[in-house]
Amino acid sequence: MKKAFGVLTLMMCLWGFSSASIGNVVPFSDNFDSENGGVGKLNYSGFTNWTIVDGTVDLIGNGYWDFLPGNGLYVDLDGSTHNPGQMISSNSFDLQPGTYMLSFYLAGNQHQSPQDQVTVQLAMGSLLNNTYTLTNFAPFTLFTETITVTSATFASLTFENAGSDNIGMLLDNVSLELVPEPATIALLAIGGVTLLRRKLR
């Protein structure tokens, strides 16, 4: 029984190592909750993972201009200067050939403007160039995009709000990760089962 438990532990470690190796190609996830010591700030530019250019954005939530309570900190993509900023990942992602999943949450502006739109680009639009529109007061909504990379490239991720009324769409929980190929998962599973059977014998 101890041998079987040891084998199972080894399999879990191997799977964890393999998953980490796959995931480390793009180790990116940001929910903004740790920004500015967990405190919101208008026209915030001190992001850990992002650079703001051509305008401003607001870090809000967590009790500070908290339009949608219970979501921690999030970003109002139209800052408080009547000039929405362009939010660009500070570091380019080293994308190797494969399939990637980009996910993020957007909410509509929490003001009287009928609707806003946000343009999201990856690699200056060569890998992704989509515009998303939500009506005002729309809650946080999950958006996912599957991206196929055919050759190694460095790519930045950009979010940009259209409009200039100081109340824009809201952004939260951005992540980009590599999707393991089904064949890779199947090989790991078959190898693990074979190893377990041999040890049990």
Phi and psi in degrees as GROMACS dihedral restraints (atoms count N, CA, C in turn):
[ dihedral_restraints ]
;  ai    aj    ak    al  type     phi  dphi    fc
    3     4     5     6     1   -63.4    20    10
    4     5     6     7     1   -37.8    20    10
    6     7     8     9     1   -63.1    20    10
    7     8     9    10     1   -44.1    20    10
    9    10    11    12     1   -62.0    20    10
   10    11    12    13     1   -42.0    20    10
   12    13    14    15     1   -63.7    20    10
   13    14    15    16     1   -39.6    20    10
   15    16    17    18     1   -63.6    20    10
   16    17    18    19     1   -40.4    20    10
   18    19    20    21     1   -65.2    20    10
   19    20    21    22     1   -43.3    20    10
   21    22    23    24     1   -61.5    20    10
   22    23    24    25     1   -40.4    20    10
   24    25    26    27     1   -62.9    20    10
   25    26    27    28     1   -43.4    20    10
   27    28    29    30     1   -61.3    20    10
   28    29    30    31     1   -42.7    20    10
   30    31    32    33     1   -61.6    20    10
   31    32    33    34     1   -41.7    20    10
   33    34    35    36     1   -64.6    20    10
   34    35    36    37     1   -39.9    20    10
   36    37    38    39     1   -64.4    20    10
   37    38    39    40     1   -43.3    20    10
   39    40    41    42     1   -63.6    20    10
   40    41    42    43     1   -42.7    20    10
   42    43    44    45     1   -63.7    20    10
   43    44    45    46     1   -41.3    20    10
   45    46    47    48     1   -63.7    20    10
   46    47    48    49     1   -40.6    20    10
   48    49    50    51     1   -64.7    20    10
   49    50    51    52     1   -43.2    20    10
   51    52    53    54     1   -65.1    20    10
   52    53    54    55     1   -42.5    20    10
   54    55    56    57     1   -64.4    20    10
   55    56    57    58     1   -41.2    20    10
   57    58    59    60     1   -64.8    20    10
   58    59    60    61     1   -38.9    20    10
   60    61    62    63     1   -63.1    20    10
   61    62    63    64     1   -39.6    20    10
   63    64    65    66     1   -68.7    20    10
   64    65    66    67     1   -47.7    20    10
   66    67    68    69     1   -67.9    20    10
   67    68    69    70     1   -27.2    20    10
   69    70    71    72     1   -69.5    20    10
   70    71    72    73     1   -10.2    20    10
   72    73    74    75     1   -61.6    20    10
   73    74    75    76     1   -39.2    20    10
   75    76    77    78     1  -134.5    20    10
   76    77    78    79     1    82.4    20    10
   78    79    80    81     1   -84.3    20    10
   79    80    81    82     1    67.5    20    10
   81    82    83    84     1  -126.4    20    10
   82    83    84    85     1   125.3    20    10
   84    85    86    87     1  -157.9    20    10
   85    86    87    88     1   134.2    20    10
   87    88    89    90     1  -146.0    20    10
   88    89    90    91     1   121.5    20    10
   90    91    92    93     1  -110.7    20    10
   91    92    93    94     1     3.0    20    10
   93    94    95    96     1    68.7    20    10
   94    95    96    97     1     0.0    20    10
   96    97    98    99     1   -66.3    20    10
   97    98    99   100     1   -26.8    20    10
   99   100   101   102     1   -91.9    20    10
  100   101   102   103     1    -0.2    20    10
  102   103   104   105     1   -66.0    20    10
  103   104   105   106     1   143.0    20    10
  105   106   107   108     1    51.5    20    10
  106   107   108   109     1    36.7    20    10
  108   109   110   111     1    66.2    20    10
  109   110   111   112     1    23.0    20    10
  111   112   113   114     1    82.4    20    10
  112   113   114   115     1    12.4    20    10
  114   115   116   117     1  -116.2    20    10
  115   116   117   118     1   134.0    20    10
  117   118   119   120     1   -68.7    20    10
  118   119   120   121     1   160.5    20    10
  120   121   122   123     1  -159.0    20    10
  121   122   123   124     1   133.9    20    10
  123   124   125   126     1   -73.2    20    10
  124   125   126   127     1   147.7    20    10
  126   127   128   129     1    51.7    20    10
  127   128   129   130     1    49.1    20    10
  129   130   131   132     1   -81.6    20    10
  130   131   132   133     1   135.3    20    10
  132   133   134   135     1  -132.1    20    10
  133   134   135   136     1     7.7    20    10
  135   136   137   138     1   -95.4    20    10
  136   137   138   139     1    29.3    20    10
  138   139   140   141     1   -59.4    20    10
  139   140   141   142     1   143.8    20    10
  141   142   143   144     1   -69.6    20    10
  142   143   144   145     1   -40.6    20    10
  144   145   146   147     1  -111.8    20    10
  145   146   147   148     1     3.2    20    10
  147   148   149   150     1  -136.1    20    10
  148   149   150   151     1   151.4    20    10
  150   151   152   153     1  -117.9    20    10
  151   152   153   154     1   134.9    20    10
  153   154   155   156     1  -104.4    20    10
  154   155   156   157     1   124.5    20    10
  156   157   158   159     1  -128.7    20    10
  157   158   159   160     1   159.1    20    10
  159   160   161   162     1    56.7    20    10
  160   161   162   163     1    38.7    20    10
  162   163   164   165     1   141.3    20    10
  163   164   165   166     1  -155.3    20    10
  165   166   167   168     1  -138.2    20    10
  166   167   168   169     1   160.2    20    10
  168   169   170   171     1  -133.9    20    10
  169   170   171   172     1   162.3    20    10
  171   172   173   174     1  -112.5    20    10
  172   173   174   175     1   138.0    20    10
  174   175   176   177     1   -95.7    20    10
  175   176   177   178     1   112.8    20    10
  177   178   179   180     1  -132.8    20    10
  178   179   180   181     1   178.5    20    10
  180   181   182   183     1   100.6    20    10
  181   182   183   184     1  -176.6    20    10
  183   184   185   186     1    57.4    20    10
  184   185   186   187     1    38.4    20    10
  186   187   188   189     1    92.6    20    10
  187   188   189   190     1    -4.4    20    10
  189   190   191   192     1  -115.4    20    10
  190   191   192   193     1   112.0    20    10
  192   193   194   195     1    44.8    20    10
  193   194   195   196     1    49.9    20    10
  195   196   197   198     1   -89.4    20    10
  196   197   198   199     1    85.5    20    10
  198   199   200   201     1   -68.6    20    10
  199   200   201   202     1   -32.1    20    10
  201   202   203   204     1  -127.7    20    10
  202   203   204   205     1    79.3    20    10
  204   205   206   207     1   -57.9    20    10
  205   206   207   208     1   151.8    20    10
  207   208   209   210     1    92.7    20    10
  208   209   210   211     1     3.6    20    10
  210   211   212   213     1  -112.8    20    10
  211   212   213   214     1    14.2    20    10
  213   214   215   216     1    65.3    20    10
  214   215   216   217     1  -147.8    20    10
  216   217   218   219     1   -86.3    20    10
  217   218   219   220     1   148.0    20    10
  219   220   221   222     1  -150.4    20    10
  220   221   222   223     1   177.9    20    10
  222   223   224   225     1  -115.6    20    10
  223   224   225   226     1   127.9    20    10
  225   226   227   228     1   -87.7    20    10
  226   227   228   229     1   112.8    20    10
  228   229   230   231     1   -74.5    20    10
  229   230   231   232     1    -2.7    20    10
  231   232   233   234     1  -117.6    20    10
  232   233   234   235     1   102.9    20    10
  234   235   236   237     1   -64.6    20    10
  235   236   237   238     1  -164.2    20    10
  237   238   239   240     1  -106.1    20    10
  238   239   240   241     1    36.5    20    10
  240   241   242   243     1  -127.0    20    10
  241   242   243   244     1    13.5    20    10
  243   244   245   246     1    59.0    20    10
  244   245   246   247     1    28.1    20    10
  246   247   248   249     1  -149.4    20    10
  247   248   249   250     1    90.0    20    10
  249   250   251   252     1   -61.9    20    10
  250   251   252   253     1   138.9    20    10
  252   253   254   255     1   -87.5    20    10
  253   254   255   256     1   163.3    20    10
  255   256   257   258     1   -99.7    20    10
  256   257   258   259     1   123.3    20    10
  258   259   260   261     1  -101.7    20    10
  259   260   261   262     1   110.6    20    10
  261   262   263   264     1  -118.8    20    10
  262   263   264   265     1   135.1    20    10
  264   265   266   267     1   -57.2    20    10
  265   266   267   268     1   133.0    20    10
  267   268   269   270     1   -65.6    20    10
  268   269   270   271     1   -34.0    20    10
  270   271   272   273     1  -116.5    20    10
  271   272   273   274     1   139.8    20    10
  273   274   275   276     1   -72.7    20    10
  274   275   276   277     1   147.3    20    10
  276   277   278   279     1   -88.3    20    10
  277   278   279   280     1   135.3    20    10
  279   280   281   282     1   -86.7    20    10
  280   281   282   283     1    94.9    20    10
  282   283   284   285     1   -96.3    20    10
  283   284   285   286     1   116.8    20    10
  285   286   287   288     1   -91.4    20    10
  286   287   288   289     1   161.4    20    10
  288   289   290   291     1   -53.0    20    10
  289   290   291   292     1   133.7    20    10
  291   292   293   294     1   157.6    20    10
  292   293   294   295     1  -172.6    20    10
  294   295   296   297     1  -109.2    20    10
  295   296   297   298     1   132.8    20    10
  297   298   299   300     1  -121.7    20    10
  298   299   300   301     1   152.7    20    10
  300   301   302   303     1  -118.5    20    10
  301   302   303   304     1   118.6    20    10
  303   304   305   306     1  -102.3    20    10
  304   305   306   307     1   130.2    20    10
  306   307   308   309     1  -136.1    20    10
  307   308   309   310     1   149.0    20    10
  309   310   311   312     1  -163.9    20    10
  310   311   312   313     1   159.8    20    10
  312   313   314   315     1  -109.6    20    10
  313   314   315   316     1   133.8    20    10
  315   316   317   318     1  -123.2    20    10
  316   317   318   319     1   146.0    20    10
  318   319   320   321     1  -126.7    20    10
  319   320   321   322     1   153.0    20    10
  321   322   323   324     1   -67.6    20    10
  322   323   324   325     1   161.7    20    10
  324   325   326   327     1   -62.3    20    10
  325   326   327   328     1   143.5    20    10
  327   328   329   330     1   -99.2    20    10
  328   329   330   331     1    48.1    20    10
  330   331   332   333     1  -138.0    20    10
  331   332   333   334     1  -167.3    20    10
  333   334   335   336     1   -86.4    20    10
  334   335   336   337     1   -11.1    20    10
  336   337   338   339     1   -59.4    20    10
  337   338   339   340     1   131.6    20    10
  339   340   341   342     1   -55.0    20    10
  340   341   342   343     1   -41.1    20    10
  342   343   344   345     1  -165.2    20    10
  343   344   345   346     1   161.2    20    10
  345   346   347   348     1  -129.8    20    10
  346   347   348   349     1   169.2    20    10
  348   349   350   351     1  -138.9    20    10
  349   350   351   352     1   149.3    20    10
  351   352   353   354     1  -126.1    20    10
  352   353   354   355     1   132.1    20    10
  354   355   356   357     1  -101.0    20    10
  355   356   357   358     1   130.5    20    10
  357   358   359   360     1  -116.8    20    10
  358   359   360   361     1   127.9    20    10
  360   361   362   363     1  -128.8    20    10
  361   362   363   364     1   143.9    20    10
  363   364   365   366     1  -125.2    20    10
  364   365   366   367     1   129.4    20    10
  366   367   368   369     1    59.2    20    10
  367   368   369   370     1    48.0    20    10
  369   370   371   372     1    54.7    20    10
  370   371   372   373     1    30.4    20    10
  372   373   374   375     1    95.9    20    10
  373   374   375   376     1    -7.9    20    10
  375   376   377   378     1   -75.0    20    10
  376   377   378   379     1   -26.9    20    10
  378   379   380   381     1  -103.1    20    10
  379   380   381   382     1   -29.2    20    10
  381   382   383   384     1  -155.8    20    10
  382   383   384   385     1   133.2    20    10
  384   385   386   387     1  -151.3    20    10
  385   386   387   388     1    82.0    20    10
  387   388   389   390     1  -122.6    20    10
  388   389   390   391     1   149.7    20    10
  390   391   392   393     1  -115.3    20    10
  391   392   393   394     1   134.3    20    10
  393   394   395   396     1  -119.3    20    10
  394   395   396   397     1   135.1    20    10
  396   397   398   399     1  -126.0    20    10
  397   398   399   400     1   134.4    20    10
  399   400   401   402     1  -134.3    20    10
  400   401   402   403     1   147.7    20    10
  402   403   404   405     1   -72.7    20    10
  403   404   405   406     1   160.6    20    10
  405   406   407   408     1   -62.3    20    10
  406   407   408   409     1   147.8    20    10
  408   409   410   411     1    70.1    20    10
  409   410   411   412     1     7.1    20    10
  411   412   413   414     1   -65.4    20    10
  412   413   414   415     1   139.1    20    10
  414   415   416   417     1   -74.2    20    10
  415   416   417   418     1   174.5    20    10
  417   418   419   420     1   -59.1    20    10
  418   419   420   421     1   130.8    20    10
  420   421   422   423     1  -128.4    20    10
  421   422   423   424     1   132.3    20    10
  423   424   425   426     1   -78.7    20    10
  424   425   426   427     1   131.8    20    10
  426   427   428   429     1  -121.6    20    10
  427   428   429   430     1   136.1    20    10
  429   430   431   432     1  -130.3    20    10
  430   431   432   433     1   142.8    20    10
  432   433   434   435     1  -132.8    20    10
  433   434   435   436     1   131.2    20    10
  435   436   437   438     1   -95.1    20    10
  436   437   438   439     1   127.0    20    10
  438   439   440   441     1  -122.8    20    10
  439   440   441   442     1   127.6    20    10
  441   442   443   444     1  -103.1    20    10
  442   443   444   445     1   124.5    20    10
  444   445   446   447     1  -108.0    20    10
  445   446   447   448     1   121.7    20    10
  447   448   449   450     1   -96.9    20    10
  448   449   450   451     1   -20.2    20    10
  450   451   452   453     1  -145.7    20    10
  451   452   453   454     1   149.4    20    10
  453   454   455   456     1   -56.1    20    10
  454   455   456   457     1   135.5    20    10
  456   457   458   459     1  -156.1    20    10
  457   458   459   460     1   155.2    20    10
  459   460   461   462     1  -100.6    20    10
  460   461   462   463     1   132.3    20    10
  462   463   464   465     1  -139.1    20    10
  463   464   465   466     1   136.4    20    10
  465   466   467   468     1   -98.1    20    10
  466   467   468   469     1   154.7    20    10
  468   469   470   471     1  -112.0    20    10
  469   470   471   472     1   133.5    20    10
  471   472   473   474     1  -130.3    20    10
  472   473   474   475     1   137.2    20    10
  474   475   476   477     1  -121.8    20    10
  475   476   477   478     1   130.6    20    10
  477   478   479   480     1  -142.1    20    10
  478   479   480   481     1   124.6    20    10
  480   481   482   483     1   -90.2    20    10
  481   482   483   484     1   139.3    20    10
  483   484   485   486     1   -93.4    20    10
  484   485   486   487     1   148.1    20    10
  486   487   488   489     1   108.4    20    10
  487   488   489   490     1   164.1    20    10
  489   490   491   492     1  -151.2    20    10
  490   491   492   493     1    47.1    20    10
  492   493   494   495     1  -108.0    20    10
  493   494   495   496     1    14.6    20    10
  495   496   497   498     1    73.8    20    10
  496   497   498   499     1    -1.5    20    10
  498   499   500   501     1  -129.2    20    10
  499   500   501   502     1   108.1    20    10
  501   502   503   504     1  -115.9    20    10
  502   503   504   505     1  -171.8    20    10
  504   505   506   507     1   -70.4    20    10
  505   506   507   508     1   156.1    20    10
  507   508   509   510     1  -105.7    20    10
  508   509   510   511     1   142.8    20    10
  510   511   512   513     1  -123.5    20    10
  511   512   513   514     1   139.4    20    10
  513   514   515   516     1  -155.6    20    10
  514   515   516   517     1   159.3    20    10
  516   517   518   519     1    50.2    20    10
  517   518   519   520     1    68.7    20    10
  519   520   521   522     1   -93.3    20    10
  520   521   522   523     1   132.5    20    10
  522   523   524   525     1  -145.2    20    10
  523   524   525   526     1   149.4    20    10
  525   526   527   528     1  -138.2    20    10
  526   527   528   529     1   123.4    20    10
  528   529   530   531     1  -145.4    20    10
  529   530   531   532     1   156.4    20    10
  531   532   533   534     1   -80.5    20    10
  532   533   534   535     1   135.7    20    10
  534   535   536   537     1   -91.6    20    10
  535   536   537   538     1   117.0    20    10
  537   538   539   540     1   -60.1    20    10
  538   539   540   541     1   141.0    20    10
  540   541   542   543     1   -70.5    20    10
  541   542   543   544     1   141.7    20    10
  543   544   545   546     1   -53.9    20    10
  544   545   546   547     1   -37.1    20    10
  546   547   548   549     1   -63.3    20    10
  547   548   549   550     1   -37.4    20    10
  549   550   551   552     1   -66.0    20    10
  550   551   552   553     1   -43.8    20    10
  552   553   554   555     1   -63.8    20    10
  553   554   555   556     1   -42.6    20    10
  555   556   557   558     1   -63.4    20    10
  556   557   558   559     1   -42.0    20    10
  558   559   560   561     1   -63.8    20    10
  559   560   561   562     1   -41.6    20    10
  561   562   563   564     1   -62.6    20    10
  562   563   564   565     1   -42.1    20    10
  564   565   566   567     1   -66.2    20    10
  565   566   567   568     1   -45.3    20    10
  567   568   569   570     1   -63.8    20    10
  568   569   570   571     1   -43.7    20    10
  570   571   572   573     1   -62.1    20    10
  571   572   573   574     1   -41.0    20    10
  573   574   575   576     1   -66.3    20    10
  574   575   576   577     1   -43.9    20    10
  576   577   578   579     1   -64.2    20    10
  577   578   579   580     1   -42.1    20    10
  579   580   581   582     1   -61.7    20    10
  580   581   582   583     1   -43.8    20    10
  582   583   584   585     1   -63.4    20    10
  583   584   585   586     1   -41.2    20    10
  585   586   587   588     1   -64.2    20    10
  586   587   588   589     1   -43.1    20    10
  588   589   590   591     1   -61.7    20    10
  589   590   591   592     1   -42.4    20    10
  591   592   593   594     1   -63.9    20    10
  592   593   594   595     1   -42.9    20    10
  594   595   596   597     1   -67.1    20    10
  595   596   597   598     1   -38.9    20    10
  597   598   599   600     1   -65.6    20    10
  598   599   600   601     1   -34.7    20    10
